[in-house]
Amino acid sequence: MERHFDEELRSLHENILKMGILAQEAIFKSIEALKNRDKSQAQEIIGSDGRIDTLELEIDEECVDLIARHQPVASDLRFVTTGMKINAELERIADLAVDISQRVLELADKPLLKPLIDIPKLSIIAQNMVRDAIEAFVKKDVELAKKVILSDSEADKLRNLIQDELFDYIAKDCNAAPRAVALLLISRHLERICDHTTNIAEDVVYMVEGKVIKHHSGKI
């Protein structure tokens, strides 16, 4: 029975990793669609969201079933309950990539407001945070999880920089407002991705150490 339980835990582990990879890919492809103003790629990301939603439900059912049948305790219980939380965060991250793709559809047929420099930089921060958070989960690496948490302030600063610059464009030319607002929303979506990834990293610390560090106010 114990061996079977271990196999089920490994299966859950693999499915959460798969969910993380899909979320990372969605972020990357949505920003590639933005850079290339590629409507077909944006539509592809929007269309693939159902696959991620289905996987999220499967993982949730897997977690509930594990708890109901095996009644895990201590670290095993923390692993399963953390898996449920991370699963939900990854699904929200994928939804935000869909939101970015919808903004791409709004911008695709319009001339670029400005060269895309800072938004791709912010997307790289977001992708790296997701990658590191999932790796921290896989390896039960608390130090890597804490590195992810500390990266969130860098994302906030860059989002604020993007926001200030786009507000300047709107102030100088009201006709630029629709394109500027779409880019503002994209930067906001990326910043929210970083927030959800920070939640994942905090959950990893709880899973490994049993310590709650939410609302850490910069002290971890």
Secondary structure, DSSP 8 states (H G I E B T S, - for coil): -HHHHHHHHHHHHHHHHHHHHHHHHHHHHHHHHHHHT-HHHHHHHHHTHHHHHHHHHHHHHHHHHHHHHH---HHHHHHHHHHHHHHHHHHHHHHHHHHHHHHHHHHTTS--SS---HHHHHHHHHHHHHHHHHHHHHHT-HHHHHHHHHHHHHHHHHHHHHHHHHHHHHHH-GGGHHHHHHHHHHHHHHHHHHHHHHHHHHHHHHHHH----TT-TT--
